[in-house]
Amino acid sequence: MKYFFLLVLFVGLFGCSDKVLDVGGLTVSYAETQCSDPWLKPGSTSASGWPNDKLRAQAIVNYLIDHKVSSARDVRFTEITPIYNGGSNQEPATGISICQACTCSSGRRIDVTIDDTDLERAKKLGFKRQ
């Protein structure tokens, strides 16, 4: 009975904390392309080749880990205005891209949380610090 009381006391004191462990990290971003991202699903011809963002996020984390960015976590997708290279790829009045080449922006930014020790490796893979 004494051990049961100690167990209840221990769980009551330490098991119900509402504090969240802050593991830190920084955010790096990558402008998703139409179909030239290195984690693209094999055989796919577009960035939408993954059936959902959860699988696409896992593919990105796996790619980063395979390339020694071992702290990659928390992948987020954000709709952005496409990035233009100028010329005929941009409609000036609306800012809507008509570029359909594989290297053109898909209109989404990929944000990934990593540790600062992996920043240089992530930059070599095309990610930029936020």
N, CA, C and O atoms as a GROMACS GRO file, in nm:
protein
  520
    1MET      N    1   0.083  -0.119   0.000
    1MET     CA    2   0.000   0.000   0.000
    1MET      C    3   0.088   0.126   0.000
    1MET      O    4   0.053   0.226  -0.062
    2LYS      N    5   0.201   0.118   0.070
    2LYS     CA    6   0.291   0.232   0.076
    2LYS      C    7   0.345   0.264  -0.064
    2LYS      O    8   0.358   0.381  -0.101
    3TYR      N    9   0.375   0.162  -0.142
    3TYR     CA   10   0.429   0.184  -0.277
    3TYR      C   11   0.323   0.242  -0.370
    3TYR      O   12   0.354   0.324  -0.457
    4PHE      N   13   0.201   0.198  -0.353
    4PHE     CA   14   0.091   0.251  -0.432
    4PHE      C   15   0.074   0.400  -0.404
    4PHE      O   16   0.056   0.479  -0.497
    5PHE      N   17   0.080   0.439  -0.278
    5PHE     CA   18   0.069   0.580  -0.240
    5PHE      C   19   0.181   0.662  -0.303
    5PHE      O   20   0.157   0.770  -0.355
    6LEU      N   21   0.305   0.609  -0.298
    6LEU     CA   22   0.418   0.679  -0.358
    6LEU      C   23   0.402   0.692  -0.509
    6LEU      O   24   0.435   0.796  -0.568
    7LEU      N   25   0.351   0.587  -0.572
    7LEU     CA   26   0.327   0.592  -0.716
    7LEU      C   27   0.224   0.699  -0.751
    7LEU      O   28   0.245   0.776  -0.844
    8VAL      N   29   0.115   0.703  -0.678
    8VAL     CA   30   0.012   0.804  -0.702
    8VAL      C   31   0.068   0.943  -0.679
    8VAL      O   32   0.040   1.034  -0.757
    9LEU      N   33   0.147   0.961  -0.576
    9LEU     CA   34   0.207   1.090  -0.546
    9LEU      C   35   0.302   1.131  -0.659
    9LEU      O   36   0.300   1.246  -0.703
   10PHE      N   37   0.385   1.039  -0.706
   10PHE     CA   38   0.481   1.067  -0.813
   10PHE      C   39   0.409   1.108  -0.942
   10PHE      O   40   0.445   1.206  -1.006
   11VAL      N   41   0.306   1.030  -0.979
   11VAL     CA   42   0.231   1.062  -1.101
   11VAL      C   43   0.160   1.196  -1.086
   11VAL      O   44   0.156   1.275  -1.181
   12GLY      N   45   0.106   1.223  -0.970
   12GLY     CA   46   0.039   1.350  -0.947
   12GLY      C   47   0.132   1.469  -0.957
   12GLY      O   48   0.093   1.574  -1.008
   13LEU      N   49   0.253   1.453  -0.909
   13LEU     CA   50   0.347   1.564  -0.911
   13LEU      C   51   0.414   1.584  -1.046
   13LEU      O   52   0.436   1.697  -1.088
   14PHE      N   53   0.445   1.476  -1.114
   14PHE     CA   54   0.527   1.487  -1.235
   14PHE      C   55   0.457   1.442  -1.363
   14PHE      O   56   0.502   1.478  -1.472
   15GLY      N   57   0.351   1.367  -1.353
   15GLY     CA   58   0.290   1.310  -1.471
   15GLY      C   59   0.188   1.399  -1.538
   15GLY      O   60   0.146   1.368  -1.650
   16CYS      N   61   0.146   1.505  -1.477
   16CYS     CA   62   0.040   1.587  -1.534
   16CYS      C   63   0.088   1.728  -1.564
   16CYS      O   64   0.010   1.823  -1.560
   17SER      N   65   0.213   1.743  -1.592
   17SER     CA   66   0.267   1.875  -1.620
   17SER      C   67   0.214   1.925  -1.754
   17SER      O   68   0.205   1.848  -1.850
   18ASP      N   69   0.178   2.053  -1.760
   18ASP     CA   70   0.133   2.109  -1.886
   18ASP      C   71   0.246   2.182  -1.957
   18ASP      O   72   0.222   2.251  -2.057
   19LYS      N   73   0.366   2.168  -1.909
   19LYS     CA   74   0.481   2.231  -1.974
   19LYS      C   75   0.522   2.147  -2.094
   19LYS      O   76   0.522   2.024  -2.090
   20VAL      N   77   0.556   2.217  -2.202
   20VAL     CA   78   0.599   2.151  -2.325
   20VAL      C   79   0.751   2.165  -2.335
   20VAL      O   80   0.806   2.273  -2.315
   21LEU      N   81   0.816   2.056  -2.365
   21LEU     CA   82   0.960   2.058  -2.381
   21LEU      C   83   0.994   2.133  -2.509
   21LEU      O   84   0.952   2.092  -2.617
   22ASP      N   85   1.069   2.239  -2.498
   22ASP     CA   86   1.110   2.318  -2.614
   22ASP      C   87   1.244   2.266  -2.662
   22ASP      O   88   1.346   2.286  -2.598
   23VAL      N   89   1.241   2.200  -2.777
   23VAL     CA   90   1.366   2.145  -2.830
   23VAL      C   91   1.437   2.245  -2.919
   23VAL      O   92   1.546   2.216  -2.969
   24GLY      N   93   1.379   2.361  -2.939
   24GLY     CA   94   1.445   2.465  -3.017
   24GLY      C   95   1.448   2.432  -3.164
   24GLY      O   96   1.366   2.357  -3.215
   25GLY      N   97   1.545   2.491  -3.230
   25GLY     CA   98   1.559   2.470  -3.373
   25GLY      C   99   1.535   2.598  -3.449
   25GLY      O  100   1.493   2.699  -3.393
   26LEU      N  101   1.561   2.591  -3.578
   26LEU     CA  102   1.537   2.705  -3.665
   26LEU      C  103   1.464   2.657  -3.788
   26LEU      O  104   1.461   2.538  -3.818
   27THR      N  105   1.406   2.750  -3.859
   27THR     CA  106   1.326   2.715  -3.977
   27THR      C  107   1.405   2.745  -4.103
   27THR      O  108   1.462   2.853  -4.119
   28VAL      N  109   1.407   2.647  -4.192
   28VAL     CA  110   1.463   2.667  -4.326
   28VAL      C  111   1.348   2.648  -4.425
   28VAL      O  112   1.253   2.576  -4.397
   29SER      N  113   1.358   2.714  -4.539
   29SER     CA  114   1.250   2.707  -4.637
   29SER      C  115   1.304   2.670  -4.775
   29SER      O  116   1.422   2.686  -4.806
   30TYR      N  117   1.212   2.620  -4.855
   30TYR     CA  118   1.244   2.576  -4.991
   30TYR      C  119   1.122   2.608  -5.077
   30TYR      O  120   1.010   2.574  -5.040
   31ALA      N  121   1.144   2.672  -5.191
   31ALA     CA  122   1.034   2.702  -5.282
   31ALA      C  123   1.007   2.577  -5.367
   31ALA      O  124   1.087   2.541  -5.453
   32GLU      N  125   0.894   2.513  -5.341
   32GLU     CA  126   0.859   2.391  -5.414
   32GLU      C  127   0.846   2.421  -5.563
   32GLU      O  128   0.794   2.526  -5.601
   33THR      N  129   0.893   2.329  -5.646
   33THR     CA  130   0.884   2.346  -5.791
   33THR      C  131   0.769   2.263  -5.847
   33THR      O  132   0.706   2.185  -5.775
   34GLN      N  133   0.743   2.281  -5.975
   34GLN     CA  134   0.636   2.204  -6.040
   34GLN      C  135   0.668   2.054  -6.038
   34GLN      O  136   0.580   1.972  -6.010
   35CYS      N  137   0.795   2.018  -6.067
   35CYS     CA  138   0.826   1.874  -6.072
   35CYS      C  139   0.975   1.844  -6.071
   35CYS      O  140   1.017   1.741  -6.124
   36SER      N  141   1.057   1.931  -6.011
   36SER     CA  142   1.201   1.902  -6.010
   36SER      C  143   1.260   1.892  -5.869
   36SER      O  144   1.381   1.902  -5.852
   37ASP      N  145   1.175   1.874  -5.770
   37ASP     CA  146   1.224   1.859  -5.633
   37ASP      C  147   1.286   1.720  -5.616
   37ASP      O  148   1.234   1.622  -5.669
   38PRO      N  149   1.397   1.711  -5.544
   38PRO     CA  150   1.470   1.584  -5.536
   38PRO      C  151   1.396   1.473  -5.462
   38PRO      O  152   1.433   1.356  -5.475
   39TRP      N  153   1.295   1.505  -5.384
   39TRP     CA  154   1.219   1.403  -5.310
   39TRP      C  155   1.091   1.363  -5.384
   39TRP      O  156   1.005   1.296  -5.328
   40LEU      N  157   1.079   1.406  -5.509
   40LEU     CA  158   0.961   1.375  -5.588
   40LEU      C  159   0.937   1.225  -5.593
   40LEU      O  160   1.031   1.146  -5.607
   41LYS      N  161   0.814   1.186  -5.582
   41LYS     CA  162   0.776   1.044  -5.587
   41LYS      C  163   0.825   0.983  -5.718
   41LYS      O  164   0.801   1.038  -5.825
   42PRO      N  165   0.894   0.870  -5.710
   42PRO     CA  166   0.945   0.806  -5.833
   42PRO      C  167   0.834   0.783  -5.935
   42PRO      O  168   0.728   0.730  -5.903
   43GLY      N  169   0.861   0.823  -6.058
   43GLY     CA  170   0.764   0.806  -6.166
   43GLY      C  171   0.663   0.918  -6.178
   43GLY      O  172   0.584   0.919  -6.272
   44SER      N  173   0.664   1.013  -6.085
   44SER     CA  174   0.568   1.123  -6.088
   44SER      C  175   0.622   1.236  -6.174
   44SER      O  176   0.743   1.257  -6.181
   45THR      N  177   0.532   1.307  -6.238
   45THR     CA  178   0.573   1.420  -6.321
   45THR      C  179   0.524   1.553  -6.265
   45THR      O  180   0.528   1.654  -6.335
   46SER      N  181   0.480   1.554  -6.140
   46SER     CA  182   0.436   1.681  -6.079
   46SER      C  183   0.455   1.675  -5.929
   46SER      O  184   0.464   1.567  -5.870
   47ALA      N  185   0.460   1.792  -5.869
   47ALA     CA  186   0.476   1.802  -5.724
   47ALA      C  187   0.357   1.740  -5.651
   47ALA      O  188   0.368   1.701  -5.535
   48SER      N  189   0.245   1.733  -5.719
   48SER     CA  190   0.125   1.677  -5.656
   48SER      C  191   0.121   1.524  -5.668
   48SER      O  192   0.017   1.463  -5.645
   49GLY      N  193   0.233   1.462  -5.703
   49GLY     CA  194   0.240   1.317  -5.718
   49GLY      C  195   0.216   1.240  -5.590
   49GLY      O  196   0.180   1.122  -5.595
   50TRP      N  197   0.235   1.303  -5.475
   50TRP     CA  198   0.207   1.237  -5.347
   50TRP      C  199   0.058   1.248  -5.319
   50TRP      O  200  -0.001   1.353  -5.344
   51PRO      N  201  -0.005   1.142  -5.268
   51PRO     CA  202  -0.149   1.147  -5.245
   51PRO      C  203  -0.192   1.247  -5.137
   51PRO      O  204  -0.306   1.291  -5.136
   52ASN      N  205  -0.100   1.282  -5.047
   52ASN     CA  206  -0.135   1.381  -4.945
   52ASN      C  207  -0.008   1.446  -4.890
   52ASN      O  208   0.103   1.397  -4.911
   53ASP      N  209  -0.026   1.556  -4.819
   53ASP     CA  210   0.088   1.630  -4.766
   53ASP      C  211   0.164   1.553  -4.659
   53ASP      O  212   0.284   1.575  -4.641
   54LYS      N  213   0.097   1.465  -4.587
   54LYS     CA  214   0.165   1.387  -4.484
   54LYS      C  215   0.273   1.299  -4.546
   54LYS      O  216   0.385   1.291  -4.495
   55LEU      N  217   0.240   1.232  -4.656
   55LEU     CA  218   0.338   1.147  -4.725
   55LEU      C  219   0.448   1.231  -4.790
   55LEU      O  220   0.565   1.192  -4.791
   56ARG      N  221   0.410   1.346  -4.844
   56ARG     CA  222   0.510   1.435  -4.904
   56ARG      C  223   0.606   1.487  -4.796
   56ARG      O  224   0.726   1.494  -4.818
   57ALA      N  225   0.552   1.524  -4.680
   57ALA     CA  226   0.636   1.572  -4.569
   57ALA      C  227   0.732   1.463  -4.524
   57ALA      O  228   0.849   1.491  -4.496
   58GLN      N  229   0.684   1.339  -4.516
   58GLN     CA  230   0.772   1.229  -4.476
   58GLN      C  231   0.881   1.207  -4.579
   58GLN      O  232   0.995   1.176  -4.542
   59ALA      N  233   0.849   1.222  -4.707
   59ALA     CA  234   0.950   1.207  -4.812
   59ALA      C  235   1.057   1.315  -4.799
   59ALA      O  236   1.175   1.289  -4.822
   60ILE      N  237   1.016   1.437  -4.763
   60ILE     CA  238   1.112   1.547  -4.745
   60ILE      C  239   1.202   1.519  -4.627
   60ILE      O  240   1.324   1.536  -4.636
   61VAL      N  241   1.145   1.476  -4.515
   61VAL     CA  242   1.226   1.443  -4.397
   61VAL      C  243   1.323   1.330  -4.431
   61VAL      O  244   1.441   1.337  -4.395
   62ASN      N  245   1.275   1.226  -4.499
   62ASN     CA  246   1.363   1.114  -4.537
   62ASN      C  247   1.477   1.161  -4.626
   62ASN      O  248   1.592   1.118  -4.609
   63TYR      N  249   1.446   1.248  -4.721
   63TYR     CA  250   1.549   1.302  -4.810
   63TYR      C  251   1.655   1.378  -4.729
   63TYR      O  252   1.775   1.358  -4.749
   64LEU      N  253   1.610   1.464  -4.639
   64LEU     CA  254   1.703   1.542  -4.558
   64LEU      C  255   1.788   1.452  -4.469
   64LEU      O  256   1.909   1.473  -4.457
   65ILE      N  257   1.727   1.354  -4.407
   65ILE     CA  258   1.802   1.263  -4.321
   65ILE      C  259   1.904   1.184  -4.403
   65ILE      O  260   2.017   1.163  -4.360
   66ASP      N  261   1.863   1.139  -4.523
   66ASP     CA  262   1.955   1.067  -4.612
   66ASP      C  263   2.075   1.152  -4.651
   66ASP      O  264   2.182   1.100  -4.683
   67HIS      N  265   2.057   1.286  -4.649
   67HIS     CA  266   2.164   1.379  -4.684
   67HIS      C  267   2.224   1.447  -4.561
   67HIS      O  268   2.271   1.560  -4.568
   68LYS      N  269   2.220   1.377  -4.449
   68LYS     CA  270   2.288   1.415  -4.325
   68LYS      C  271   2.230   1.536  -4.254
   68LYS      O  272   2.299   1.598  -4.172
   69VAL      N  273   2.105   1.573  -4.284
   69VAL     CA  274   2.035   1.675  -4.206
   69VAL      C  275   1.945   1.596  -4.111
   69VAL      O  276   1.823   1.589  -4.128
   70SER      N  277   2.009   1.537  -4.011
   70SER     CA  278   1.943   1.437  -3.927
   70SER      C  279   1.840   1.496  -3.831
   70SER      O  280   1.761   1.421  -3.772
   71SER      N  281   1.839   1.627  -3.813
   71SER     CA  282   1.745   1.687  -3.718
   71SER      C  283   1.615   1.734  -3.784
   71SER      O  284   1.533   1.797  -3.718
   72ALA      N  285   1.596   1.705  -3.912
   72ALA     CA  286   1.477   1.753  -3.984
   72ALA      C  287   1.349   1.704  -3.919
   72ALA      O  288   1.336   1.586  -3.885
   73ARG      N  289   1.254   1.796  -3.901
   73ARG     CA  290   1.126   1.764  -3.838
   73ARG      C  291   1.027   1.877  -3.869
   73ARG      O  292   1.066   1.981  -3.921
   74ASP      N  293   0.904   1.856  -3.838
   74ASP     CA  294   0.799   1.958  -3.845
   74ASP      C  295   0.795   2.028  -3.982
   74ASP      O  296   0.830   2.146  -3.993
   75VAL      N  297   0.752   1.955  -4.084
   75VAL     CA  298   0.741   2.010  -4.220
   75VAL      C  299   0.605   2.078  -4.234
   75VAL      O  300   0.502   2.022  -4.197
   76ARG      N  301   0.606   2.201  -4.288
   76ARG     CA  302   0.484   2.277  -4.309
   76ARG      C  303   0.482   2.328  -4.453
   76ARG      O  304   0.586   2.361  -4.510
   77PHE      N  305   0.363   2.335  -4.512
   77PHE     CA  306   0.346   2.384  -4.648
   77PHE      C  307   0.266   2.515  -4.642
   77PHE      O  308   0.165   2.523  -4.574
   78THR      N  309   0.313   2.616  -4.715
   78THR     CA  310   0.247   2.746  -4.716
   78THR      C  311   0.227   2.790  -4.860
   78THR      O  312   0.320   2.787  -4.941
   79GLU      N  313   0.104   2.831  -4.893
   79GLU     CA  314   0.078   2.885  -5.026
   79GLU      C  315   0.145   3.022  -5.036
   79GLU      O  316   0.129   3.106  -4.948
   80ILE      N  317   0.220   3.043  -5.143
   80ILE     CA  318   0.289   3.170  -5.165
   80ILE      C  319   0.263   3.216  -5.307
   80ILE      O  320   0.212   3.141  -5.390
   81THR      N  321   0.298   3.340  -5.334
   81THR     CA  322   0.294   3.390  -5.470
   81THR      C  323   0.411   3.327  -5.543
   81THR      O  324   0.523   3.332  -5.493
   82PRO      N  325   0.389   3.268  -5.658
   82PRO     CA  326   0.500   3.204  -5.730
   82PRO      C  327   0.617   3.298  -5.753
   82PRO      O  328   0.599   3.419  -5.771
   83ILE      N  329   0.736   3.242  -5.751
   83ILE     CA  330   0.857   3.318  -5.777
   83ILE      C  331   0.882   3.319  -5.927
   83ILE      O  332   0.879   3.214  -5.991
   84TYR      N  333   0.907   3.437  -5.982
   84TYR     CA  334   0.922   3.449  -6.126
   84TYR      C  335   1.067   3.475  -6.163
   84TYR      O  336   1.144   3.529  -6.085
   85ASN      N  337   1.101   3.436  -6.283
   85ASN     CA  338   1.232   3.467  -6.338
   85ASN      C  339   1.221   3.584  -6.436
   85ASN      O  340   1.316   3.615  -6.507
   86GLY      N  341   1.106   3.646  -6.439
   86GLY     CA  342   1.085   3.759  -6.529
   86GLY      C  343   1.040   3.713  -6.666
   86GLY      O  344   1.010   3.595  -6.687
   87GLY      N  345   1.037   3.807  -6.761
   87GLY     CA  346   1.002   3.772  -6.898
   87GLY      C  347   0.858   3.726  -6.912
   87GLY      O  348   0.770   3.777  -6.843
   88SER      N  349   0.835   3.631  -7.000
   88SER     CA  350   0.699   3.587  -7.033
   88SER      C  351   0.639   3.494  -6.928
   88SER      O  352   0.524   3.453  -6.942
   89ASN      N  353   0.714   3.460  -6.824
   89ASN     CA  354   0.662   3.370  -6.720
   89ASN      C  355   0.572   3.441  -6.621
   89ASN      O  356   0.522   3.378  -6.528
   90GLN      N  357   0.550   3.570  -6.638
   90GLN     CA  358   0.473   3.645  -6.539
   90GLN      C  359   0.368   3.730  -6.609
   90GLN      O  360   0.395   3.793  -6.711
   91GLU      N  361   0.251   3.731  -6.552
   91GLU     CA  362   0.145   3.821  -6.597
   91GLU      C  363   0.148   3.942  -6.505
   91GLU      O  364   0.102   3.932  -6.391
   92PRO      N  365   0.202   4.057  -6.551
   92PRO     CA  366   0.223   4.171  -6.462
   92PRO      C  367   0.098   4.222  -6.390
   92PRO      O  368   0.106   4.265  -6.275
   93ALA      N  369  -0.016   4.219  -6.455
   93ALA     CA  370  -0.136   4.278  -6.395
   93ALA      C  371  -0.184   4.198  -6.273
   93ALA      O  372  -0.232   4.258  -6.177
   94THR      N  373  -0.171   4.067  -6.275
   94THR     CA  374  -0.224   3.986  -6.167
   94THR      C  375  -0.117   3.915  -6.086
   94THR      O  376  -0.143   3.872  -5.974
   95GLY      N  377   0.003   3.902  -6.140
   95GLY     CA  378   0.109   3.830  -6.071
   95GLY      C  379   0.091   3.680  -6.078
   95GLY      O  380   0.152   3.607  -6.000
   96ILE      N  381   0.008   3.631  -6.171
   96ILE     CA  382  -0.014   3.488  -6.185
   96ILE      C  383   0.086   3.431  -6.284
   96ILE      O  384   0.104   3.483  -6.394
   97SER      N  385   0.150   3.324  -6.242
   97SER     CA  386   0.249   3.260  -6.327
   97SER      C  387   0.181   3.174  -6.431
   97SER      O  388   0.083   3.105  -6.403
   98ILE      N  389   0.235   3.177  -6.553
   98ILE     CA  390   0.188   3.086  -6.656
   98ILE      C  391   0.296   2.983  -6.688
   98ILE      O  392   0.282   2.906  -6.783
   99CYS      N  393   0.402   2.982  -6.610
   99CYS     CA  394   0.512   2.889  -6.631
   99CYS      C  395   0.471   2.749  -6.586
   99CYS      O  396   0.423   2.730  -6.474
  100GLN      N  397   0.489   2.652  -6.673
  100GLN     CA  398   0.457   2.513  -6.641
  100GLN      C  399   0.580   2.424  -6.644
  100GLN      O  400   0.568   2.301  -6.635
  101ALA      N  401   0.699   2.483  -6.657
  101ALA     CA  402   0.822   2.403  -6.660
  101ALA      C  403   0.846   2.340  -6.524
  101ALA      O  404   0.802   2.391  -6.421
  102CYS      N  405   0.918   2.228  -6.524
  102CYS     CA  406   0.946   2.157  -6.399
  102CYS      C  407   1.016   2.245  -6.296
  102CYS      O  408   0.995   2.228  -6.175
  103THR      N  409   1.098   2.337  -6.341
  103THR     CA  410   1.175   2.419  -6.247
  103THR      C  411   1.098   2.542  -6.198
  103THR      O  412   1.148   2.614  -6.112
  104CYS      N  413   0.979   2.566  -6.250
  104CYS     CA  414   0.900   2.681  -6.204
  104CYS      C  415   0.837   2.651  -6.068
  104CYS      O  416   0.815   2.536  -6.032
  105SER      N  417   0.809   2.757  -5.995
  105SER     CA  418   0.749   2.744  -5.863
  105SER      C  419   0.609   2.683  -5.872
  105SER      O  420   0.533   2.712  -5.964
  106SER      N  421   0.577   2.600  -5.774
  106SER     CA  422   0.443   2.543  -5.764
  106SER      C  423   0.348   2.640  -5.692
  106SER      O  424   0.227   2.621  -5.692
  107GLY      N  425   0.406   2.742  -5.630
  107GLY     CA  426   0.326   2.836  -5.551
  107GLY      C  427   0.319   2.797  -5.405
  107GLY      O  428   0.239   2.853  -5.329
  108ARG      N  429   0.403   2.702  -5.365
  108ARG     CA  430   0.406   2.662  -5.223
  108ARG      C  431   0.548   2.670  -5.171
  108ARG      O  432   0.645   2.640  -5.240
  109ARG      N  433   0.557   2.713  -5.044
  109ARG     CA  434   0.686   2.714  -4.974
  109ARG      C  435   0.685   2.601  -4.873
  109ARG      O  436   0.585   2.577  -4.805
  110ILE      N  437   0.798   2.531  -4.865
  110ILE     CA  438   0.813   2.423  -4.768
  110ILE      C  439   0.901   2.474  -4.656
  110ILE      O  440   1.014   2.517  -4.680
  111ASP      N  441   0.851   2.471  -4.534
  111ASP     CA  442   0.927   2.511  -4.416
  111ASP      C  443   0.956   2.386  -4.334
  111ASP      O  444   0.868   2.302  -4.313
  112VAL      N  445   1.082   2.374  -4.290
  112VAL     CA  446   1.123   2.258  -4.211
  112VAL      C  447   1.202   2.309  -4.091
  112VAL      O  448   1.285   2.399  -4.104
  113THR      N  449   1.176   2.252  -3.975
  113THR     CA  450   1.253   2.285  -3.855
  113THR      C  451   1.373   2.192  -3.847
  113THR      O  452   1.360   2.070  -3.862
  114ILE      N  453   1.490   2.251  -3.824
  114ILE     CA  454   1.613   2.174  -3.808
  114ILE      C  455   1.694   2.234  -3.694
  114ILE      O  456   1.663   2.344  -3.647
  115ASP      N  457   1.795   2.163  -3.649
  115ASP     CA  458   1.889   2.218  -3.551
  115ASP      C  459   1.990   2.305  -3.623
  115ASP      O  460   2.019   2.282  -3.741
  116ASP      N  461   2.043   2.406  -3.554
  116ASP     CA  462   2.139   2.495  -3.618
  116ASP      C  463   2.266   2.424  -3.663
  116ASP      O  464   2.337   2.474  -3.751
  117THR      N  465   2.296   2.309  -3.605
  117THR     CA  466   2.414   2.233  -3.647
  117THR      C  467   2.398   2.174  -3.787
  117THR      O  468   2.497   2.136  -3.849
  118ASP      N  469   2.274   2.167  -3.837
  118ASP     CA  470   2.249   2.113  -3.972
  118ASP      C  471   2.227   2.222  -4.077
  118ASP      O  472   2.199   2.190  -4.192
  119LEU      N  473   2.239   2.348  -4.038
  119LEU     CA  474   2.206   2.457  -4.130
  119LEU      C  475   2.289   2.455  -4.258
  119LEU      O  476   2.233   2.467  -4.367
  120GLU      N  477   2.418   2.440  -4.247
  120GLU     CA  478   2.504   2.444  -4.367
  120GLU      C  479   2.470   2.330  -4.463
  120GLU      O  480   2.469   2.350  -4.585
  121ARG      N  481   2.444   2.212  -4.409
  121ARG     CA  482   2.407   2.099  -4.496
  121ARG      C  483   2.273   2.124  -4.565
  121ARG      O  484   2.256   2.091  -4.682
  122ALA      N  485   2.178   2.183  -4.492
  122ALA     CA  486   2.048   2.215  -4.552
  122ALA      C  487   2.063   2.320  -4.663
  122ALA      O  488   1.997   2.311  -4.766
  123LYS      N  489   2.149   2.417  -4.642
  123LYS     CA  490   2.172   2.520  -4.745
  123LYS      C  491   2.228   2.458  -4.872
  123LYS      O  492   2.193   2.499  -4.982
  124LYS      N  493   2.316   2.361  -4.856
  124LYS     CA  494   2.375   2.295  -4.974
  124LYS      C  495   2.269   2.218  -5.054
  124LYS      O  496   2.288   2.190  -5.172
  125LEU      N  497   2.158   2.185  -4.988
  125LEU     CA  498   2.049   2.114  -5.055
  125LEU      C  499   1.943   2.209  -5.110
  125LEU      O  500   1.840   2.164  -5.161
  126GLY      N  501   1.966   2.340  -5.102
  126GLY     CA  502   1.875   2.439  -5.158
  126GLY      C  503   1.780   2.504  -5.062
  126GLY      O  504   1.696   2.584  -5.104
  127PHE      N  505   1.791   2.474  -4.934
  127PHE     CA  506   1.706   2.537  -4.832
  127PHE      C  507   1.770   2.669  -4.788
  127PHE      O  508   1.892   2.684  -4.791
  128LYS      N  509   1.685   2.763  -4.748
  128LYS     CA  510   1.732   2.894  -4.701
  128LYS      C  511   1.679   2.918  -4.560
  128LYS      O  512   1.569   2.875  -4.526
  129ARG      N  513   1.759   2.985  -4.479
  129ARG     CA  514   1.716   3.016  -4.343
  129ARG      C  515   1.606   3.121  -4.346
  129ARG      O  516   1.615   3.219  -4.421
  130GLN      N  517   1.504   3.100  -4.265
  130GLN     CA  518   1.392   3.196  -4.256
  130GLN      C  519   1.432   3.312  -4.169
  130GLN      O  520   1.353   3.403  -4.148
   0.00000   0.00000   0.00000
